[in-house]
Amino acid sequence: MEHITLLIGIVIVTALVFDFTNGFHDTANAMATTISTGALGPRVAVAMSAVLNLVGAFLSVEVAKTISGGIIDEDSGIRPEVIFAGLVGAILWNLVTWLAGLPSSSSHALFGGLIGATVVSVGLDGVNGDAIVMKVLIPAVAAPVVAGIATVAATRLTYRLGRDRSSEDTAKGYRAGQIASAALVSLAHGTNDAQKTMGVITLALVTGGVVAPDSDPPLWVIVSAGLAIALGTYLGGWRIIRTMGKGITDIQPPQGFAAQTGAATVILASSHIGFALSTTQVCSGAVMGAGVGRKGAVVRWSTAGRMVLAWVLTLPAAGLVAGAAALLADQGNAGITAVAVLAVLACGAIWALSRRKPVDHTNVNEVGAHEPVGAVTAALRSVAPPPAGVKPSAPKSAAKTAPEGGIAEHTPEQIPTPAAASSTTR
């Protein structure tokens, strides 16, 4: 029993480490657009998000039940070392995608890790295929599409309603709306992602005989999971915030408000139903929808393509790493120790690589921080007005008379074309 108790303790600590990485990996979901538009300063934004993530962790346990008693069969012979191996796979994938600045799914990394470790140690009978299809795979496909479509409609409606007013008149209102919608996304993130760690810890307690099957997470589990994800959120995953805020499209306050409102609605609805969807995919889909919904904006499809590729790879990649860790962990105490040592070394190596080109709150919004323009983006830009913030060379007199707020058919801060500029100066 001492060994089981010690092992469960190791699993709990590892689960909280995953929760921490989930926090800084997913900070961008709520705050990337708010930071990129200047509605809130970077530090203030992540602090607010951290507090609301903690609050959201106490609002529901439906997703935790999906994890602890839905995806993995508690009665199939799952042991704590299997859960430990699954968490290692999820943590390493989170760190790899964070290093690349890709907003991949922490949720699917966790699912992939647990499924891979379970299949290797127990077999296919250890996973509930129906639950995976209904509560993981279908939401993974549907949620970002629904969020994207809703945001396209919301963005177009927002610009249409404000077409007769300048950006100076509407800027404060949109920024206030962005702050409110970002707060809602952070709260929704707490109701969904913090619970995944609660479910994993509860599953470990069930496998160790500490709590009965089908139990709700104990209060101390809810508190510790909420604090871990809040701390990770406060530290901020600046690389992913840069990608979400600047790398997909040039977000303006009306778009940010529409994207965050659409994402929060989808996340809260799924949390109520018990769908353990990826908040990252929902928010990324909403940001792409905001880019498509604004006339003159260009979505950087090369960045979007890399993100979608990361989404597709997340489940199998985390599962393969977790499966290898499970093979090693099944060898006993020496195997578990080896997995822990290798995981720490891998995490340290990723951290060292990240220090070569650090990204933090001081340079997260640097112009030109995103990836080079791809061929598709370049072609679209040749026939579309330049996105906001991109100012082509033009006579100073034309620049002064150019509208800074064009809410309707042109983009905010858009400078007239040379032909239009010449007609203006005449």
C-alpha positions as CSV (number, residue, x, y, z in Angstrom):
1,M,0.0,0.0,0.0
2,E,3.0,2.4,0.6
3,H,4.1,1.9,-2.9
4,I,0.6,2.6,-4.3
5,T,0.3,5.7,-2.1
6,L,3.6,7.0,-3.2
7,L,2.8,6.3,-6.8
8,I,-0.5,8.1,-6.6
9,G,1.3,11.1,-5.1
10,I,3.6,11.1,-8.1
11,V,0.6,10.9,-10.4
12,I,-1.1,13.8,-8.6
13,V,2.1,16.0,-8.9
14,T,2.5,15.1,-12.5
15,A,-1.2,16.0,-13.2
16,L,-0.7,19.4,-11.6
17,V,2.4,20.0,-13.7
18,F,0.3,19.2,-16.8
19,D,-2.4,21.6,-15.5
20,F,0.3,24.3,-15.2
21,T,1.4,23.7,-18.8
22,N,-2.2,23.7,-19.8
23,G,-2.6,27.2,-18.2
24,F,0.3,28.9,-20.0
25,H,-0.3,27.0,-23.2
26,D,-3.9,28.2,-23.3
27,T,-3.6,31.8,-22.0
28,A,-3.8,32.9,-25.7
29,N,-7.3,31.5,-26.0
30,A,-8.7,34.3,-23.8
31,M,-6.2,37.1,-24.1
32,A,-4.4,37.0,-27.4
33,T,-6.8,39.3,-29.2
34,T,-7.2,41.5,-26.2
35,I,-3.5,42.0,-25.9
36,S,-2.9,42.4,-29.7
37,T,-5.5,45.2,-30.0
38,G,-4.2,47.0,-26.9
39,A,-7.5,46.7,-25.0
40,L,-5.5,45.5,-22.0
41,G,-1.8,45.5,-21.2
42,P,-0.2,42.0,-21.3
43,R,0.4,41.6,-17.6
44,V,-3.0,42.9,-16.6
45,A,-4.6,40.6,-19.2
46,V,-3.0,37.4,-18.0
47,A,-3.6,38.3,-14.3
48,M,-7.3,38.8,-15.0
49,S,-7.4,35.5,-17.0
50,A,-5.7,33.6,-14.1
51,V,-8.2,34.8,-11.5
52,L,-11.2,33.9,-13.7
53,N,-9.7,30.5,-14.6
54,L,-9.6,29.8,-10.9
55,V,-13.2,30.9,-10.4
56,G,-14.3,28.8,-13.4
57,A,-12.8,25.7,-11.9
58,F,-15.5,25.7,-9.1
59,L,-18.5,26.2,-11.4
60,S,-19.0,22.6,-12.8
61,V,-17.6,19.1,-12.6
62,E,-19.3,17.6,-15.7
63,V,-16.1,17.6,-17.8
64,A,-14.2,16.0,-14.9
65,K,-16.7,13.2,-14.9
66,T,-16.2,12.7,-18.6
67,I,-12.4,12.2,-18.0
68,S,-12.5,10.1,-14.9
69,G,-15.4,7.8,-15.8
70,G,-16.1,8.2,-19.5
71,I,-13.1,7.9,-21.8
72,I,-11.1,5.4,-19.8
73,D,-12.8,2.3,-18.3
74,E,-12.1,2.5,-14.5
75,D,-12.7,-1.3,-14.1
76,S,-10.4,-2.4,-16.9
77,G,-7.3,-2.8,-14.7
78,I,-5.9,0.7,-15.1
79,R,-3.1,1.3,-12.7
80,P,-1.6,4.7,-11.5
81,E,1.6,4.2,-13.5
82,V,-0.5,4.1,-16.7
83,I,-2.0,7.5,-15.9
84,F,1.5,8.7,-15.1
85,A,2.7,7.7,-18.5
86,G,-0.3,9.3,-20.2
87,L,0.5,12.6,-18.4
88,V,4.1,12.5,-19.5
89,G,3.1,12.2,-23.1
90,A,0.6,15.1,-22.8
91,I,3.2,17.4,-21.0
92,L,5.9,16.8,-23.6
93,W,3.6,17.5,-26.5
94,N,2.4,20.7,-24.8
95,L,5.9,21.9,-24.5
96,V,6.9,21.0,-28.0
97,T,4.0,22.9,-29.5
98,W,4.6,25.8,-27.1
99,L,8.2,26.0,-28.3
100,A,6.9,26.2,-31.9
101,G,4.3,28.8,-31.0
102,L,1.5,26.6,-32.2
103,P,-1.9,26.8,-30.4
104,S,-2.5,23.0,-30.4
105,S,-4.9,21.3,-28.0
106,S,-3.8,20.6,-24.5
107,S,-7.0,18.6,-24.1
108,H,-6.3,16.3,-27.0
109,A,-2.8,15.9,-25.8
110,L,-4.2,14.6,-22.5
111,F,-6.7,12.4,-24.2
112,G,-4.1,11.0,-26.6
113,G,-1.7,10.4,-23.7
114,L,-4.3,8.5,-21.6
115,I,-5.5,6.5,-24.6
116,G,-2.0,5.6,-25.8
117,A,-0.8,4.5,-22.3
118,T,-4.0,2.5,-21.7
119,V,-3.9,0.7,-25.0
120,V,-0.3,-0.4,-24.4
121,S,-0.8,-1.5,-20.8
122,V,-4.3,-2.8,-20.8
123,G,-5.5,-3.2,-24.4
124,L,-8.3,-1.7,-26.5
125,D,-10.8,-2.9,-23.9
126,G,-9.5,-0.2,-21.5
127,V,-10.9,2.7,-23.6
128,N,-14.5,3.5,-24.2
129,G,-14.7,4.0,-28.0
130,D,-18.2,5.4,-28.1
131,A,-17.3,8.1,-25.5
132,I,-14.2,9.0,-27.5
133,V,-16.2,9.4,-30.7
134,M,-19.1,11.3,-29.2
135,K,-17.4,13.4,-26.6
136,V,-13.9,14.0,-28.1
137,L,-13.7,13.4,-31.9
138,I,-17.0,14.9,-33.0
139,P,-16.6,18.1,-30.8
140,A,-13.0,18.4,-32.1
141,V,-14.3,18.7,-35.7
142,A,-17.5,20.6,-35.0
143,A,-16.5,23.1,-32.4
144,P,-14.0,25.2,-34.3
145,V,-16.2,25.1,-37.4
146,V,-19.2,26.3,-35.4
147,A,-17.2,29.0,-33.6
148,G,-15.7,30.1,-36.9
149,I,-19.0,30.4,-38.7
150,A,-20.6,32.2,-35.7
151,T,-17.7,34.6,-35.6
152,V,-17.9,35.4,-39.4
153,A,-21.5,36.3,-38.9
154,A,-20.9,38.3,-35.7
155,T,-18.0,40.2,-37.3
156,R,-19.9,41.2,-40.4
157,L,-22.9,42.3,-38.2
158,T,-20.6,44.3,-36.0
159,Y,-19.0,46.2,-38.8
160,R,-22.4,46.7,-40.5
161,L,-23.9,48.2,-37.3
162,G,-21.0,50.6,-37.0
163,R,-20.6,51.5,-40.6
164,D,-21.8,55.1,-40.1
165,R,-19.5,55.8,-37.2
166,S,-15.7,56.3,-37.1
167,S,-13.4,54.1,-35.1
168,E,-12.7,56.9,-32.7
169,D,-16.3,56.9,-31.6
170,T,-16.5,53.1,-31.2
171,A,-13.0,52.2,-30.0
172,K,-13.7,52.6,-26.3
173,G,-16.9,50.6,-26.6
174,Y,-15.3,47.8,-28.5
175,R,-12.4,47.6,-26.1
176,A,-14.7,47.5,-23.1
177,G,-16.6,44.7,-24.9
178,Q,-13.4,42.9,-25.6
179,I,-12.4,43.0,-22.0
180,A,-15.8,41.6,-20.9
181,S,-15.8,38.9,-23.6
182,A,-12.2,37.9,-22.7
183,A,-13.2,37.6,-19.1
184,L,-16.1,35.3,-20.2
185,V,-13.6,33.2,-22.2
186,S,-11.3,32.9,-19.2
187,L,-14.2,31.8,-17.0
188,A,-15.3,29.3,-19.6
189,H,-11.8,28.0,-19.9
190,G,-11.8,27.3,-16.2
191,T,-15.0,25.4,-16.4
192,N,-13.6,23.2,-19.1
193,D,-9.8,22.8,-19.0
194,A,-9.2,22.9,-15.2
195,Q,-11.7,20.0,-14.9
196,K,-9.6,17.8,-17.1
197,T,-6.9,17.6,-14.5
198,M,-9.5,17.1,-11.8
199,G,-10.8,14.1,-13.7
200,V,-7.3,12.7,-14.1
201,I,-6.5,13.0,-10.4
202,T,-9.9,11.5,-9.5
203,L,-9.2,8.6,-11.9
204,A,-5.8,8.0,-10.1
205,L,-7.6,8.0,-6.7
206,V,-10.1,5.5,-8.0
207,T,-7.4,3.2,-9.4
208,G,-5.6,3.3,-6.1
209,G,-8.8,2.6,-4.1
210,V,-8.7,6.0,-2.3
211,V,-12.2,7.0,-3.6
212,A,-15.1,5.0,-4.9
213,P,-15.7,4.7,-8.6
214,D,-18.0,7.4,-10.2
215,S,-17.1,9.8,-7.4
216,D,-17.1,13.6,-7.9
217,P,-13.6,15.2,-7.5
218,P,-12.9,16.0,-3.8
219,L,-12.7,19.6,-2.8
220,W,-8.9,19.6,-2.4
221,V,-8.6,18.3,-6.0
222,I,-10.8,21.1,-7.3
223,V,-8.7,23.7,-5.4
224,S,-5.3,22.4,-6.4
225,A,-6.3,22.0,-10.1
226,G,-7.7,25.5,-10.1
227,L,-4.6,27.0,-8.6
228,A,-2.2,25.2,-10.9
229,I,-4.0,26.3,-14.1
230,A,-4.3,29.9,-12.7
231,L,-0.6,30.0,-12.0
232,G,0.3,28.7,-15.5
233,T,-2.1,31.3,-17.0
234,Y,-0.5,34.1,-15.1
235,L,3.0,33.3,-16.4
236,G,1.6,33.6,-19.9
237,G,2.4,31.4,-23.0
238,W,3.7,34.4,-24.9
239,R,4.8,32.5,-27.9
240,I,1.3,31.2,-28.5
241,I,-0.3,34.6,-27.7
242,R,1.9,36.1,-30.4
243,T,0.7,33.5,-33.0
244,M,-3.0,33.9,-32.0
245,G,-2.9,37.7,-31.8
246,K,-0.6,38.5,-34.7
247,G,0.1,35.4,-36.7
248,I,-3.3,34.4,-38.1
249,T,-4.8,37.7,-39.0
250,D,-4.6,41.4,-38.0
251,I,-7.2,41.6,-35.3
252,Q,-9.1,44.9,-34.6
253,P,-11.3,45.6,-31.6
254,P,-14.6,44.8,-33.3
255,Q,-13.2,41.5,-34.5
256,G,-11.7,40.7,-31.1
257,F,-15.0,41.3,-29.5
258,A,-16.9,39.1,-32.0
259,A,-14.3,36.3,-31.8
260,Q,-14.2,36.1,-28.0
261,T,-18.0,36.3,-27.6
262,G,-18.5,33.4,-30.1
263,A,-15.8,31.3,-28.5
264,A,-17.1,31.8,-25.0
265,T,-20.6,30.8,-26.0
266,V,-19.4,27.5,-27.6
267,I,-17.1,26.6,-24.7
268,L,-19.8,27.3,-22.0
269,A,-22.4,25.3,-23.9
270,S,-20.0,22.4,-24.2
271,S,-19.0,22.5,-20.6
272,H,-22.7,22.4,-19.6
273,I,-23.2,19.3,-21.8
274,G,-20.0,17.6,-20.6
275,F,-18.1,17.8,-23.9
276,A,-14.4,17.9,-23.2
277,L,-13.6,19.9,-26.3
278,S,-10.4,21.8,-27.1
279,T,-10.8,25.5,-26.1
280,T,-7.7,26.1,-28.2
281,Q,-9.4,24.9,-31.4
282,V,-12.6,26.8,-30.6
283,C,-10.7,30.1,-30.1
284,S,-8.4,29.6,-33.1
285,G,-11.5,28.9,-35.2
286,A,-13.1,32.0,-33.9
287,V,-10.0,34.1,-34.7
288,M,-9.9,32.7,-38.3
289,G,-13.6,33.5,-38.6
290,A,-13.0,37.1,-37.5
291,G,-10.4,37.4,-40.2
292,V,-12.7,36.0,-42.9
293,G,-15.6,38.2,-41.7
294,R,-13.8,41.5,-42.1
295,K,-13.6,42.9,-45.6
296,G,-10.0,43.7,-46.6
297,A,-8.5,41.4,-43.9
298,V,-6.3,38.5,-45.0
299,V,-6.0,35.3,-43.0
300,R,-2.5,33.9,-43.0
301,W,-3.4,30.4,-44.2
302,S,0.1,29.1,-43.9
303,T,-0.1,29.7,-40.2
304,A,-3.6,28.3,-40.1
305,G,-2.4,25.2,-42.0
306,R,0.4,24.6,-39.5
307,M,-2.1,24.8,-36.6
308,V,-4.5,22.4,-38.2
309,L,-1.6,19.9,-38.8
310,A,-0.7,20.2,-35.1
311,W,-4.3,19.5,-34.2
312,V,-4.4,16.4,-36.4
313,L,-1.0,15.1,-34.9
314,T,-1.8,15.8,-31.3
315,L,-3.8,12.7,-30.4
316,P,-1.4,10.2,-32.1
317,A,1.8,12.0,-31.2
318,A,0.9,12.3,-27.5
319,G,-0.4,8.7,-27.6
320,L,2.9,7.3,-29.0
321,V,5.0,9.1,-26.4
322,A,2.7,7.9,-23.7
323,G,2.7,4.4,-25.0
324,A,6.5,4.3,-24.9
325,A,6.4,5.7,-21.4
326,A,3.9,3.1,-20.4
327,L,6.1,0.2,-21.7
328,L,8.9,1.5,-19.6
329,A,6.8,2.3,-16.5
330,D,5.4,-1.3,-16.6
331,Q,8.9,-2.6,-15.6
332,G,8.4,-1.5,-12.0
333,N,10.0,1.1,-9.8
334,A,13.1,1.3,-12.0
335,G,10.9,1.9,-15.1
336,I,8.9,4.6,-13.4
337,T,12.0,6.4,-12.2
338,A,13.5,6.2,-15.7
339,V,10.3,7.7,-17.2
340,A,10.5,10.6,-14.7
341,V,14.1,11.3,-15.3
342,L,13.7,11.2,-19.1
343,A,10.7,13.5,-18.9
344,V,12.6,16.0,-16.7
345,L,15.5,16.0,-19.1
346,A,13.3,16.5,-22.1
347,C,11.4,19.4,-20.5
348,G,14.8,21.0,-19.6
349,A,16.0,20.7,-23.1
350,I,12.9,22.3,-24.5
351,W,13.2,25.1,-22.0
352,A,16.8,25.7,-23.0
353,L,15.9,25.9,-26.6
354,S,13.2,28.5,-25.9
355,R,15.7,30.8,-24.3
356,R,17.5,31.3,-27.6
357,K,14.8,33.5,-28.8
358,P,12.7,34.4,-25.8
359,V,9.2,35.9,-26.1
360,D,7.6,37.7,-23.2
361,H,5.2,40.5,-22.4
362,T,7.7,43.1,-23.7
363,N,7.9,41.8,-27.2
364,V,4.7,39.8,-27.7
365,N,3.2,42.4,-30.0
366,E,6.3,43.3,-32.0
367,V,5.6,44.2,-35.6
368,G,6.8,41.5,-37.9
369,A,6.9,38.9,-35.1
370,H,4.7,36.5,-37.1
371,E,5.9,34.2,-39.8
372,P,6.8,35.3,-43.3
373,V,4.0,35.9,-45.8
374,G,3.2,32.7,-47.7
375,A,2.3,32.4,-51.4
376,V,-1.5,32.2,-50.8
377,T,-1.4,35.3,-48.5
378,A,0.7,37.2,-51.0
379,A,-1.7,36.4,-53.8
380,L,-4.7,37.5,-51.8
381,R,-3.1,40.7,-50.7
382,S,-2.4,41.6,-54.3
383,V,-6.2,41.9,-54.9
384,A,-7.4,42.9,-51.5
385,P,-7.0,46.1,-49.5
386,P,-4.1,45.9,-47.0
387,P,-5.0,44.6,-43.5
388,A,-5.1,47.0,-40.6
389,G,-1.7,48.2,-39.4
390,V,0.0,47.7,-42.8
391,K,0.6,51.2,-44.2
392,P,1.9,51.3,-47.8
393,S,4.0,54.2,-48.8
394,A,1.9,57.2,-49.8
395,P,2.3,61.0,-49.8
396,K,2.1,62.5,-46.3
397,S,-0.8,64.7,-47.3
398,A,-2.7,61.6,-48.4
399,A,-1.9,59.8,-45.2
400,K,-3.2,62.7,-43.1
401,T,-6.5,62.7,-44.9
402,A,-6.9,58.9,-44.9
403,P,-9.6,57.6,-42.6
404,E,-8.4,56.0,-39.5
405,G,-11.5,54.3,-38.6
406,G,-13.2,52.9,-41.7
407,I,-15.6,50.6,-40.0
408,A,-17.7,49.7,-43.1
409,E,-16.3,48.6,-46.4
410,H,-12.6,49.3,-45.6
411,T,-10.3,48.2,-42.9
412,P,-9.4,50.3,-39.8
413,E,-6.4,52.5,-40.2
414,Q,-6.4,51.7,-43.9
415,I,-4.5,54.2,-46.2
416,P,-6.0,55.0,-49.5
417,T,-4.4,53.6,-52.7
418,P,-2.1,55.9,-54.7
419,A,-4.9,56.6,-57.1
420,A,-7.3,57.5,-54.4
421,A,-4.7,59.5,-52.7
422,S,-4.0,61.6,-55.8
423,S,-7.7,62.3,-56.2
424,T,-7.9,63.4,-52.6
425,T,-5.0,65.8,-52.9
426,R,-6.4,67.3,-56.0
